[in-house]
Amino acid sequence: MTLPVLRRFFGQAAALILAAMILVNQVKIAPESGEGLLPQSNIFGYTDASLSELALRLDALYPTYRANIVFMDSLFILSFALFTALMLWRVWPRLGVILGLLYAAIDMSENRLILTQTDKPFAPDGWQPALPVDTAPSLAYWFTLAKFAVLVSCLVLVVVARRKERA
């Protein structure tokens, strides 16, 4: 496969997976969560307590939410990281690889932190009522902010690299 074909494949894959995740999150999960934005897309802040409350509110939909993060988001992360690296390959090959890896590491860490907190109220014998009462922003929130910062950086650099390639 040539570089343009791989770029197109991973770019389209990332876009389609993202669209599917948004559809599942906004149509199925968000209405049940009682919140406008789910944690992984909330740049305005969330606490560990709100993550645990989210898991409790989702109840029967929690396995769908979890699967969306574990499977669909992991595929998106992989596709987007490869897309970024391939799009920057001709202009800044090292930067493309570094940014792709950085994005993947931050987004996967954010997912792990969110899942760690949302899995806490769940036990094999049923839901546990004890919730954290901390009102400070969750550690996962800082990863959410970093994820969006790196995502925007990747997209801006992709546009700049394409312009340099065509010049």
VMD Tcl script that builds the backbone (N, CA, C; Angstrom):
set m [mol new atoms 501]
animate dup $m
set s [atomselect $m all]
$s set {name element resname resid chain x y z} {
  {N N MET 1 A 0.832 -1.181 0.000}
  {CA C MET 1 A 0.000 0.000 0.000}
  {C C MET 1 A 0.879 1.248 0.000}
  {N N THR 2 A 0.425 2.245 -0.701}
  {CA C THR 2 A 1.194 3.483 -0.764}
  {C C THR 2 A 0.781 4.412 0.380}
  {N N LEU 3 A 1.603 5.417 0.601}
  {CA C LEU 3 A 1.343 6.371 1.682}
  {C C LEU 3 A -0.017 7.063 1.537}
  {N N PRO 4 A -0.376 7.547 0.351}
  {CA C PRO 4 A -1.707 8.186 0.226}
  {C C PRO 4 A -2.866 7.233 0.545}
  {N N VAL 5 A -2.734 5.981 0.165}
  {CA C VAL 5 A -3.799 5.005 0.454}
  {C C VAL 5 A -3.902 4.761 1.960}
  {N N LEU 6 A -2.767 4.614 2.620}
  {CA C LEU 6 A -2.769 4.404 4.067}
  {C C LEU 6 A -3.320 5.627 4.805}
  {N N ARG 7 A -2.924 6.816 4.349}
  {CA C ARG 7 A -3.446 8.045 4.955}
  {C C ARG 7 A -4.969 8.085 4.862}
  {N N ARG 8 A -5.466 7.828 3.663}
  {CA C ARG 8 A -6.909 7.866 3.433}
  {C C ARG 8 A -7.618 6.802 4.287}
  {N N PHE 9 A -7.046 5.592 4.304}
  {CA C PHE 9 A -7.664 4.502 5.065}
  {C C PHE 9 A -7.768 4.847 6.543}
  {N N PHE 10 A -6.650 5.257 7.167}
  {CA C PHE 10 A -6.674 5.532 8.602}
  {C C PHE 10 A -7.445 6.809 8.922}
  {N N GLY 11 A -7.420 7.785 8.045}
  {CA C GLY 11 A -8.218 8.993 8.254}
  {C C GLY 11 A -9.703 8.693 8.208}
  {N N GLN 12 A -10.121 7.924 7.205}
  {CA C GLN 12 A -11.538 7.557 7.105}
  {C C GLN 12 A -11.950 6.624 8.238}
  {N N ALA 13 A -11.082 5.716 8.605}
  {CA C ALA 13 A -11.391 4.808 9.718}
  {C C ALA 13 A -11.590 5.605 11.009}
  {N N ALA 14 A -10.679 6.544 11.277}
  {CA C ALA 14 A -10.801 7.364 12.490}
  {C C ALA 14 A -12.107 8.155 12.468}
  {N N ALA 15 A -12.440 8.741 11.325}
  {CA C ALA 15 A -13.669 9.539 11.224}
  {C C ALA 15 A -14.914 8.678 11.422}
  {N N LEU 16 A -14.949 7.502 10.814}
  {CA C LEU 16 A -16.113 6.627 10.948}
  {C C LEU 16 A -16.268 6.087 12.371}
  {N N ILE 17 A -15.167 5.707 12.982}
  {CA C ILE 17 A -15.217 5.198 14.353}
  {C C ILE 17 A -15.660 6.308 15.310}
  {N N LEU 18 A -15.127 7.518 15.101}
  {CA C LEU 18 A -15.533 8.649 15.933}
  {C C LEU 18 A -17.025 8.929 15.771}
  {N N ALA 19 A -17.511 8.898 14.546}
  {CA C ALA 19 A -18.945 9.123 14.307}
  {C C ALA 19 A -19.794 8.053 14.996}
  {N N ALA 20 A -19.359 6.809 14.926}
  {CA C ALA 20 A -20.097 5.724 15.585}
  {C C ALA 20 A -20.094 5.906 17.099}
  {N N MET 21 A -18.942 6.298 17.671}
  {CA C MET 21 A -18.868 6.524 19.114}
  {C C MET 21 A -19.787 7.671 19.533}
  {N N ILE 22 A -19.772 8.747 18.775}
  {CA C ILE 22 A -20.631 9.886 19.092}
  {C C ILE 22 A -22.093 9.472 19.027}
  {N N LEU 23 A -22.448 8.703 18.014}
  {CA C LEU 23 A -23.823 8.238 17.873}
  {C C LEU 23 A -24.255 7.407 19.082}
  {N N VAL 24 A -23.433 6.435 19.457}
  {CA C VAL 24 A -23.758 5.591 20.610}
  {C C VAL 24 A -23.824 6.429 21.887}
  {N N ASN 25 A -22.839 7.306 22.063}
  {CA C ASN 25 A -22.797 8.116 23.281}
  {C C ASN 25 A -23.973 9.073 23.377}
  {N N GLN 26 A -24.291 9.766 22.283}
  {CA C GLN 26 A -25.330 10.792 22.348}
  {C C GLN 26 A -26.740 10.245 22.260}
  {N N VAL 27 A -26.938 9.158 21.535}
  {CA C VAL 27 A -28.280 8.617 21.357}
  {C C VAL 27 A -28.645 7.648 22.480}
  {N N LYS 28 A -27.684 6.828 22.889}
  {CA C LYS 28 A -28.002 5.770 23.843}
  {C C LYS 28 A -27.581 6.080 25.273}
  {N N ILE 29 A -26.369 6.601 25.443}
  {CA C ILE 29 A -25.795 6.710 26.787}
  {C C ILE 29 A -26.071 8.062 27.453}
  {N N ALA 30 A -25.813 9.161 26.761}
  {CA C ALA 30 A -25.968 10.485 27.371}
  {C C ALA 30 A -27.374 10.749 27.911}
  {N N PRO 31 A -28.446 10.366 27.201}
  {CA C PRO 31 A -29.782 10.615 27.770}
  {C C PRO 31 A -30.001 9.919 29.119}
  {N N GLU 32 A -29.393 8.765 29.300}
  {CA C GLU 32 A -29.539 8.034 30.563}
  {C C GLU 32 A -28.609 8.559 31.654}
  {N N SER 33 A -27.551 9.250 31.244}
  {CA C SER 33 A -26.554 9.697 32.221}
  {C C SER 33 A -27.016 10.905 33.012}
  {N N GLY 34 A -27.973 11.652 32.459}
  {CA C GLY 34 A -28.437 12.849 33.152}
  {C C GLY 34 A -27.486 14.018 33.001}
  {N N GLU 35 A -26.462 13.862 32.183}
  {CA C GLU 35 A -25.489 14.925 31.958}
  {C C GLU 35 A -25.464 15.257 30.479}
  {N N GLY 36 A -25.122 16.492 30.174}
  {CA C GLY 36 A -25.034 16.884 28.776}
  {C C GLY 36 A -23.844 16.238 28.079}
  {N N LEU 37 A -22.712 16.236 28.761}
  {CA C LEU 37 A -21.488 15.693 28.181}
  {C C LEU 37 A -20.977 14.538 29.032}
  {N N LEU 38 A -20.558 13.491 28.371}
  {CA C LEU 38 A -19.908 12.390 29.078}
  {C C LEU 38 A -18.487 12.826 29.421}
  {N N PRO 39 A -17.867 12.210 30.418}
  {CA C PRO 39 A -16.561 12.685 30.895}
  {C C PRO 39 A -15.496 12.821 29.812}
  {N N GLN 40 A -15.412 11.872 28.899}
  {CA C GLN 40 A -14.334 11.909 27.924}
  {C C GLN 40 A -14.456 13.061 26.929}
  {N N SER 41 A -15.606 13.753 26.919}
  {CA C SER 41 A -15.752 14.909 26.040}
  {C C SER 41 A -16.059 16.182 26.829}
  {N N ASN 42 A -15.906 16.139 28.129}
  {CA C ASN 42 A -16.242 17.275 28.978}
  {C C ASN 42 A -14.985 18.061 29.339}
  {N N ILE 43 A -14.811 19.221 28.702}
  {CA C ILE 43 A -13.633 20.041 28.997}
  {C C ILE 43 A -13.900 21.027 30.133}
  {N N PHE 44 A -15.109 21.005 30.687}
  {CA C PHE 44 A -15.468 21.950 31.742}
  {C C PHE 44 A -15.260 21.394 33.140}
  {N N GLY 45 A -14.816 20.165 33.253}
  {CA C GLY 45 A -14.456 19.602 34.535}
  {C C GLY 45 A -15.410 18.551 35.049}
  {N N TYR 46 A -14.859 17.581 35.749}
  {CA C TYR 46 A -15.626 16.546 36.429}
  {C C TYR 46 A -14.789 15.988 37.566}
  {N N THR 47 A -15.481 15.449 38.550}
  {CA C THR 47 A -14.821 14.913 39.748}
  {C C THR 47 A -14.900 13.391 39.742}
  {N N ASP 48 A -14.148 12.780 40.647}
  {CA C ASP 48 A -14.250 11.325 40.806}
  {C C ASP 48 A -15.654 10.938 41.260}
  {N N ALA 49 A -16.251 11.773 42.102}
  {CA C ALA 49 A -17.613 11.495 42.561}
  {C C ALA 49 A -18.593 11.497 41.393}
  {N N SER 50 A -18.425 12.437 40.465}
  {CA C SER 50 A -19.343 12.482 39.319}
  {C C SER 50 A -19.145 11.271 38.404}
  {N N LEU 51 A -17.927 10.739 38.351}
  {CA C LEU 51 A -17.694 9.529 37.562}
  {C C LEU 51 A -18.397 8.332 38.187}
  {N N SER 52 A -18.311 8.215 39.505}
  {CA C SER 52 A -18.996 7.114 40.182}
  {C C SER 52 A -20.508 7.254 40.053}
  {N N GLU 53 A -21.001 8.474 40.178}
  {CA C GLU 53 A -22.439 8.719 40.015}
  {C C GLU 53 A -22.895 8.360 38.600}
  {N N LEU 54 A -22.056 8.654 37.620}
  {CA C LEU 54 A -22.378 8.321 36.232}
  {C C LEU 54 A -22.589 6.816 36.089}
  {N N ALA 55 A -21.694 6.036 36.662}
  {CA C ALA 55 A -21.826 4.577 36.577}
  {C C ALA 55 A -23.124 4.105 37.223}
  {N N LEU 56 A -23.483 4.716 38.326}
  {CA C LEU 56 A -24.727 4.337 39.001}
  {C C LEU 56 A -25.956 4.726 38.176}
  {N N ARG 57 A -25.924 5.917 37.579}
  {CA C ARG 57 A -27.065 6.367 36.765}
  {C C ARG 57 A -27.232 5.517 35.514}
  {N N LEU 58 A -26.118 5.088 34.937}
  {CA C LEU 58 A -26.207 4.294 33.704}
  {C C LEU 58 A -26.752 2.899 33.975}
  {N N ASP 59 A -26.480 2.376 35.152}
  {CA C ASP 59 A -26.987 1.075 35.577}
  {C C ASP 59 A -26.839 0.012 34.489}
  {N N ALA 60 A -27.909 -0.380 33.821}
  {CA C ALA 60 A -27.867 -1.468 32.835}
  {C C ALA 60 A -27.100 -1.069 31.571}
  {N N LEU 61 A -26.982 0.234 31.305}
  {CA C LEU 61 A -26.245 0.689 30.124}
  {C C LEU 61 A -24.736 0.798 30.376}
  {N N TYR 62 A -24.316 0.635 31.632}
  {CA C TYR 62 A -22.893 0.774 31.927}
  {C C TYR 62 A -22.017 -0.172 31.101}
  {N N PRO 63 A -22.392 -1.437 30.906}
  {CA C PRO 63 A -21.557 -2.303 30.058}
  {C C PRO 63 A -21.405 -1.766 28.620}
  {N N THR 64 A -22.435 -1.122 28.091}
  {CA C THR 64 A -22.341 -0.517 26.753}
  {C C THR 64 A -21.363 0.643 26.774}
  {N N TYR 65 A -21.464 1.482 27.798}
  {CA C TYR 65 A -20.549 2.624 27.951}
  {C C TYR 65 A -19.110 2.134 28.069}
  {N N ARG 66 A -18.917 1.123 28.895}
  {CA C ARG 66 A -17.575 0.563 29.101}
  {C C ARG 66 A -17.018 -0.028 27.809}
  {N N ALA 67 A -17.850 -0.775 27.091}
  {CA C ALA 67 A -17.409 -1.378 25.826}
  {C C ALA 67 A -17.069 -0.301 24.802}
  {N N ASN 68 A -17.824 0.774 24.819}
  {CA C ASN 68 A -17.552 1.882 23.906}
  {C C ASN 68 A -16.165 2.467 24.162}
  {N N ILE 69 A -15.821 2.620 25.437}
  {CA C ILE 69 A -14.497 3.153 25.785}
  {C C ILE 69 A -13.407 2.126 25.475}
  {N N VAL 70 A -13.629 0.888 25.873}
  {CA C VAL 70 A -12.580 -0.134 25.737}
  {C C VAL 70 A -12.326 -0.499 24.280}
  {N N PHE 71 A -13.374 -0.716 23.509}
  {CA C PHE 71 A -13.189 -1.208 22.138}
  {C C PHE 71 A -13.211 -0.098 21.081}
  {N N MET 72 A -14.312 0.629 21.026}
  {CA C MET 72 A -14.427 1.632 19.958}
  {C C MET 72 A -13.416 2.754 20.120}
  {N N ASP 73 A -13.243 3.251 21.354}
  {CA C ASP 73 A -12.288 4.341 21.543}
  {C C ASP 73 A -10.865 3.872 21.302}
  {N N SER 74 A -10.561 2.643 21.667}
  {CA C SER 74 A -9.209 2.120 21.402}
  {C C SER 74 A -8.936 2.040 19.900}
  {N N LEU 75 A -9.939 1.627 19.132}
  {CA C LEU 75 A -9.778 1.607 17.673}
  {C C LEU 75 A -9.616 3.017 17.115}
  {N N PHE 76 A -10.380 3.968 17.658}
  {CA C PHE 76 A -10.236 5.355 17.223}
  {C C PHE 76 A -8.834 5.871 17.539}
  {N N ILE 77 A -8.370 5.615 18.745}
  {CA C ILE 77 A -7.044 6.092 19.156}
  {C C ILE 77 A -5.973 5.553 18.220}
  {N N LEU 78 A -6.023 4.274 17.943}
  {CA C LEU 78 A -5.057 3.659 17.031}
  {C C LEU 78 A -5.140 4.278 15.641}
  {N N SER 79 A -6.336 4.409 15.116}
  {CA C SER 79 A -6.521 4.977 13.772}
  {C C SER 79 A -6.049 6.423 13.708}
  {N N PHE 80 A -6.415 7.218 14.718}
  {CA C PHE 80 A -6.032 8.627 14.706}
  {C C PHE 80 A -4.526 8.801 14.867}
  {N N ALA 81 A -3.919 8.008 15.738}
  {CA C ALA 81 A -2.466 8.096 15.935}
  {C C ALA 81 A -1.726 7.732 14.645}
  {N N LEU 82 A -2.166 6.685 13.974}
  {CA C LEU 82 A -1.536 6.302 12.701}
  {C C LEU 82 A -1.795 7.352 11.623}
  {N N PHE 83 A -2.996 7.879 11.581}
  {CA C PHE 83 A -3.318 8.941 10.627}
  {C C PHE 83 A -2.394 10.147 10.832}
  {N N THR 84 A -2.223 10.564 12.076}
  {CA C THR 84 A -1.351 11.710 12.373}
  {C C THR 84 A 0.076 11.426 11.928}
  {N N ALA 85 A 0.603 10.269 12.298}
  {CA C ALA 85 A 1.981 9.928 11.933}
  {C C ALA 85 A 2.155 9.880 10.416}
  {N N LEU 86 A 1.192 9.295 9.714}
  {CA C LEU 86 A 1.295 9.181 8.258}
  {C C LEU 86 A 1.141 10.533 7.561}
  {N N MET 87 A 0.281 11.384 8.087}
  {CA C MET 87 A 0.087 12.697 7.468}
  {C C MET 87 A 1.304 13.595 7.649}
  {N N LEU 88 A 2.031 13.430 8.724}
  {CA C LEU 88 A 3.212 14.257 8.970}
  {C C LEU 88 A 4.499 13.607 8.470}
  {N N TRP 89 A 4.404 12.389 7.943}
  {CA C TRP 89 A 5.580 11.592 7.614}
  {C C TRP 89 A 6.543 12.281 6.645}
  {N N ARG 90 A 6.047 12.879 5.603}
  {CA C ARG 90 A 6.931 13.479 4.584}
  {C C ARG 90 A 7.562 14.788 5.027}
  {N N VAL 91 A 6.903 15.500 5.915}
  {CA C VAL 91 A 7.398 16.811 6.337}
  {C C VAL 91 A 8.167 16.707 7.656}
  {N N TRP 92 A 7.549 16.099 8.647}
  {CA C TRP 92 A 8.158 15.954 9.974}
  {C C TRP 92 A 7.953 14.528 10.461}
  {N N PRO 93 A 8.729 13.565 9.985}
  {CA C PRO 93 A 8.469 12.163 10.341}
  {C C PRO 93 A 8.571 11.878 11.840}
  {N N ARG 94 A 9.602 12.399 12.488}
  {CA C ARG 94 A 9.749 12.133 13.930}
  {C C ARG 94 A 8.619 12.769 14.732}
  {N N LEU 95 A 8.294 14.006 14.373}
  {CA C LEU 95 A 7.229 14.707 15.080}
  {C C LEU 95 A 5.900 13.967 14.920}
  {N N GLY 96 A 5.628 13.453 13.741}
  {CA C GLY 96 A 4.392 12.710 13.507}
  {C C GLY 96 A 4.296 11.475 14.380}
  {N N VAL 97 A 5.386 10.749 14.462}
  {CA C VAL 97 A 5.401 9.535 15.294}
  {C C VAL 97 A 5.269 9.909 16.771}
  {N N ILE 98 A 6.003 10.931 17.193}
  {CA C ILE 98 A 5.942 11.353 18.595}
  {C C ILE 98 A 4.541 11.830 18.959}
  {N N LEU 99 A 3.934 12.661 18.106}
  {CA C LEU 99 A 2.585 13.160 18.396}
  {C C LEU 99 A 1.559 12.031 18.399}
  {N N GLY 100 A 1.681 11.114 17.452}
  {CA C GLY 100 A 0.767 9.970 17.420}
  {C C GLY 100 A 0.868 9.143 18.695}
  {N N LEU 101 A 2.084 8.868 19.125}
  {CA C LEU 101 A 2.292 8.102 20.361}
  {C C LEU 101 A 1.831 8.874 21.588}
  {N N LEU 102 A 2.106 10.176 21.597}
  {CA C LEU 102 A 1.687 11.005 22.723}
  {C C LEU 102 A 0.162 11.030 22.829}
  {N N TYR 103 A -0.510 11.227 21.696}
  {CA C TYR 103 A -1.970 11.235 21.719}
  {C C TYR 103 A -2.507 9.892 22.234}
  {N N ALA 104 A -1.952 8.809 21.716}
  {CA C ALA 104 A -2.409 7.482 22.128}
  {C C ALA 104 A -2.189 7.268 23.627}
  {N N ALA 105 A -1.038 7.658 24.126}
  {CA C ALA 105 A -0.734 7.468 25.551}
  {C C ALA 105 A -1.670 8.281 26.437}
  {N N ILE 106 A -1.918 9.524 26.061}
  {CA C ILE 106 A -2.786 10.388 26.878}
  {C C ILE 106 A -4.224 9.883 26.850}
  {N N ASP 107 A -4.739 9.563 25.661}
  {CA C ASP 107 A -6.136 9.138 25.553}
  {C C ASP 107 A -6.359 7.783 26.233}
  {N N MET 108 A -5.421 6.865 26.074}
  {CA C MET 108 A -5.551 5.563 26.750}
  {C C MET 108 A -5.473 5.729 28.273}
  {N N SER 109 A -4.614 6.629 28.734}
  {CA C SER 109 A -4.515 6.883 30.177}
  {C C SER 109 A -5.811 7.487 30.704}
  {N N GLU 110 A -6.369 8.429 29.950}
  {CA C GLU 110 A -7.647 9.023 30.340}
  {C C GLU 110 A -8.726 7.938 30.447}
  {N N ASN 111 A -8.788 7.062 29.447}
  {CA C ASN 111 A -9.775 5.978 29.471}
  {C C ASN 111 A -9.593 5.086 30.693}
  {N N ARG 112 A -8.350 4.740 30.983}
  {CA C ARG 112 A -8.080 3.874 32.132}
  {C C ARG 112 A -8.515 4.550 33.428}
  {N N LEU 113 A -8.211 5.833 33.572}
  {CA C LEU 113 A -8.593 6.559 34.779}
  {C C LEU 113 A -10.114 6.657 34.920}
  {N N ILE 114 A -10.800 6.926 33.819}
  {CA C ILE 114 A -12.269 6.997 33.850}
  {C C ILE 114 A -12.844 5.633 34.222}
  {N N LEU 115 A -12.340 4.585 33.595}
  {CA C LEU 115 A -12.865 3.247 33.884}
  {C C LEU 115 A -12.551 2.798 35.305}
  {N N THR 116 A -11.393 3.169 35.801}
  {CA C THR 116 A -11.043 2.814 37.179}
  {C C THR 116 A -12.058 3.418 38.141}
  {N N GLN 117 A -12.425 4.672 37.901}
  {CA C GLN 117 A -13.368 5.327 38.803}
  {C C GLN 117 A -14.802 4.851 38.589}
  {N N THR 118 A -15.191 4.611 37.348}
  {CA C THR 118 A -16.572 4.186 37.112}
  {C C THR 118 A -16.781 2.713 37.456}
  {N N ASP 119 A -15.724 1.922 37.473}
  {CA C ASP 119 A -15.858 0.517 37.863}
  {C C ASP 119 A -15.974 0.354 39.376}
  {N N LYS 120 A -15.564 1.354 40.157}
  {CA C LYS 120 A -15.559 1.228 41.618}
  {C C LYS 120 A -16.920 0.901 42.219}
  {N N PRO 121 A -18.012 1.557 41.768}
  {CA C PRO 121 A -19.271 1.233 42.433}
  {C C PRO 121 A -19.824 -0.136 42.067}
  {N N PHE 122 A -19.220 -0.766 41.076}
  {CA C PHE 122 A -19.745 -2.048 40.628}
  {C C PHE 122 A -19.018 -3.191 41.317}
  {N N ALA 123 A -19.777 -4.114 41.832}
  {CA C ALA 123 A -19.217 -5.302 42.472}
  {C C ALA 123 A -19.963 -6.507 41.910}
  {N N PRO 124 A -19.366 -7.690 41.932}
  {CA C PRO 124 A -20.036 -8.870 41.376}
  {C C PRO 124 A -21.424 -9.122 41.964}
  {N N ASP 125 A -21.636 -8.726 43.218}
  {CA C ASP 125 A -22.935 -8.984 43.829}
  {C C ASP 125 A -23.909 -7.807 43.694}
  {N N GLY 126 A -23.525 -6.772 42.958}
  {CA C GLY 126 A -24.444 -5.650 42.728}
  {C C GLY 126 A -23.766 -4.309 42.923}
  {N N TRP 127 A -24.555 -3.259 42.774}
  {CA C TRP 127 A -24.025 -1.888 42.892}
  {C C TRP 127 A -23.812 -1.528 44.350}
  {N N GLN 128 A -22.732 -0.858 44.607}
  {CA C GLN 128 A -22.400 -0.417 45.955}
  {C C GLN 128 A -22.763 1.062 46.087}
  {N N PRO 129 A -23.389 1.455 47.189}
  {CA C PRO 129 A -23.843 2.833 47.318}
  {C C PRO 129 A -22.753 3.835 47.700}
  {N N ALA 130 A -21.622 3.393 48.227}
  {CA C ALA 130 A -20.594 4.319 48.693}
  {C C ALA 130 A -19.973 5.063 47.509}
  {N N LEU 131 A -20.004 6.385 47.579}
  {CA C LEU 131 A -19.422 7.232 46.533}
  {C C LEU 131 A -18.369 8.136 47.138}
  {N N PRO 132 A -17.342 8.467 46.377}
  {CA C PRO 132 A -16.373 9.444 46.884}
  {C C PRO 132 A -17.047 10.814 46.999}
  {N N VAL 133 A -16.564 11.632 47.917}
  {CA C VAL 133 A -17.157 12.953 48.100}
  {C C VAL 133 A -16.206 14.073 47.691}
  {N N ASP 134 A -15.083 13.734 47.116}
  {CA C ASP 134 A -14.099 14.716 46.696}
  {C C ASP 134 A -14.695 15.654 45.654}
  {N N THR 135 A -14.487 16.953 45.837}
  {CA C THR 135 A -15.018 17.931 44.881}
  {C C THR 135 A -13.929 18.493 43.976}
  {N N ALA 136 A -12.705 18.042 44.148}
  {CA C ALA 136 A -11.618 18.495 43.282}
  {C C ALA 136 A -11.738 17.824 41.916}
  {N N PRO 137 A -11.222 18.467 40.869}
  {CA C PRO 137 A -11.270 17.822 39.548}
  {C C PRO 137 A -10.566 16.469 39.579}
  {N N SER 138 A -11.136 15.528 38.876}
  {CA C SER 138 A -10.562 14.191 38.779}
  {C C SER 138 A -9.232 14.244 38.043}
  {N N LEU 139 A -8.346 13.333 38.358}
  {CA C LEU 139 A -7.092 13.220 37.607}
  {C C LEU 139 A -7.396 12.956 36.131}
  {N N ALA 140 A -8.434 12.189 35.868}
  {CA C ALA 140 A -8.823 11.904 34.485}
  {C C ALA 140 A -9.166 13.182 33.730}
  {N N TYR 141 A -9.712 14.175 34.429}
  {CA C TYR 141 A -10.067 15.444 33.783}
  {C C TYR 141 A -8.843 16.126 33.179}
  {N N TRP 142 A -7.732 16.096 33.898}
  {CA C TRP 142 A -6.516 16.729 33.374}
  {C C TRP 142 A -6.021 15.988 32.130}
  {N N PHE 143 A -6.229 14.689 32.087}
  {CA C PHE 143 A -5.890 13.933 30.877}
  {C C PHE 143 A -6.852 14.272 29.745}
  {N N THR 144 A -8.114 14.551 30.075}
  {CA C THR 144 A -9.073 14.965 29.049}
  {C C THR 144 A -8.612 16.277 28.414}
  {N N LEU 145 A -8.204 17.237 29.244}
  {CA C LEU 145 A -7.719 18.510 28.712}
  {C C LEU 145 A -6.471 18.311 27.852}
  {N N ALA 146 A -5.545 17.507 28.345}
  {CA C ALA 146 A -4.316 17.238 27.582}
  {C C ALA 146 A -4.640 16.548 26.264}
  {N N LYS 147 A -5.597 15.626 26.289}
  {CA C LYS 147 A -6.000 14.920 25.069}
  {C C LYS 147 A -6.485 15.900 24.011}
  {N N PHE 148 A -7.345 16.819 24.411}
  {CA C PHE 148 A -7.866 17.779 23.443}
  {C C PHE 148 A -6.786 18.742 22.957}
  {N N ALA 149 A -5.852 19.111 23.818}
  {CA C ALA 149 A -4.747 19.978 23.405}
  {C C ALA 149 A -3.886 19.278 22.353}
  {N N VAL 150 A -3.561 18.027 22.584}
  {CA C VAL 150 A -2.742 17.275 21.627}
  {C C VAL 150 A -3.534 17.006 20.347}
  {N N LEU 151 A -4.820 16.703 20.477}
  {CA C LEU 151 A -5.673 16.462 19.313}
  {C C LEU 151 A -5.700 17.687 18.406}
  {N N VAL 152 A -5.912 18.859 18.981}
  {CA C VAL 152 A -5.936 20.097 18.188}
  {C C VAL 152 A -4.566 20.343 17.570}
  {N N SER 153 A -3.503 20.112 18.331}
  {CA C SER 153 A -2.139 20.277 17.793}
  {C C SER 153 A -1.915 19.358 16.601}
  {N N CYS 154 A -2.348 18.109 16.716}
  {CA C CYS 154 A -2.203 17.153 15.617}
  {C C CYS 154 A -2.928 17.651 14.372}
  {N N LEU 155 A -4.162 18.079 14.549}
  {CA C LEU 155 A -4.959 18.514 13.398}
  {C C LEU 155 A -4.383 19.763 12.739}
  {N N VAL 156 A -3.917 20.715 13.546}
  {CA C VAL 156 A -3.298 21.923 12.989}
  {C C VAL 156 A -2.032 21.560 12.222}
  {N N LEU 157 A -1.203 20.683 12.793}
  {CA C LEU 157 A 0.032 20.289 12.118}
  {C C LEU 157 A -0.236 19.474 10.852}
  {N N VAL 158 A -1.305 18.703 10.841}
  {CA C VAL 158 A -1.682 17.964 9.627}
  {C C VAL 158 A -2.006 18.957 8.510}
  {N N VAL 159 A -2.756 19.994 8.825}
  {CA C VAL 159 A -3.104 21.008 7.816}
  {C C VAL 159 A -1.847 21.723 7.322}
  {N N VAL 160 A -0.962 22.103 8.238}
  {CA C VAL 160 A 0.284 22.778 7.859}
  {C C VAL 160 A 1.157 21.854 7.009}
  {N N ALA 161 A 1.259 20.599 7.396}
  {CA C ALA 161 A 2.088 19.641 6.641}
  {C C ALA 161 A 1.533 19.452 5.232}
  {N N ARG 162 A 0.222 19.346 5.098}
  {CA C ARG 162 A -0.390 19.194 3.764}
  {C C ARG 162 A -0.079 20.416 2.895}
  {N N ARG 163 A -0.137 21.578 3.467}
  {CA C ARG 163 A 0.182 22.797 2.707}
  {C C ARG 163 A 1.648 22.802 2.280}
  {N N LYS 164 A 2.523 22.376 3.182}
  {CA C LYS 164 A 3.964 22.324 2.837}
  {C C LYS 164 A 4.225 21.306 1.731}
  {N N GLU 165 A 3.515 20.174 1.802}
  {CA C GLU 165 A 3.693 19.140 0.774}
  {C C GLU 165 A 3.269 19.647 -0.602}
  {N N ARG 166 A 2.211 20.412 -0.634}
  {CA C ARG 166 A 1.672 20.889 -1.908}
  {C C ARG 166 A 2.437 22.093 -2.455}
  {N N ALA 167 A 3.221 22.761 -1.611}
  {CA C ALA 167 A 3.965 23.942 -2.058}
  {C C ALA 167 A 5.191 23.587 -2.857}
}
mol reanalyze $m
mol bondsrecalc $m
mol representation Tube
mol addrep $m
